[in-house]
Amino acid sequence: MSHIHGDKNKLISRIRRIKGQVNALEDALGQDIECLKVLQQIAAIQGAVNGLMNEVLENHLREHIGNEQNQRELEEVLTIIKRYMK
């Protein structure tokens, strides 16, 4: 995945934030925190993972599929994927 190297630090930062969220969820479950707060933390983790997936997928598609001939189609597919992943 050579096209990830340019964004590697940014991606690693996102992953570290996700790790922190997962650790906070684990702590919350160990402390018997109320269900609503646990659900909110799970939703936050899901959103963060979806954001990471969107970024990696977009970079991949732009690198391997994107070219001048199909730029419009690529943008349409990326828009649909982003809507689905929210």
Phi, psi and omega in degrees: 000063185296335182287351179276339185307322181295329182254012187304312182297321178296317180293318179297321177298318179297318180295321179295323176295320178296318177303317179299320179294319179294318177298319178296322177295316178300316178298317180298319179292325179290337182259009180055046177291153183300151186303320183300317179293323176295315179297321177297320179293320178297317178297321178296319178296316179299317179297320180293318178293319177297320177298318177297315179299316179302314183295313181294318180295317179298315178300318180297312181297317179296322182287317189260338184243327185294130170205175186296328183291324184242029182299317181296316180296321179298316179298321179295316179296316179298321178297316180295316180298316180298320178296318181294322186281353180291000000 
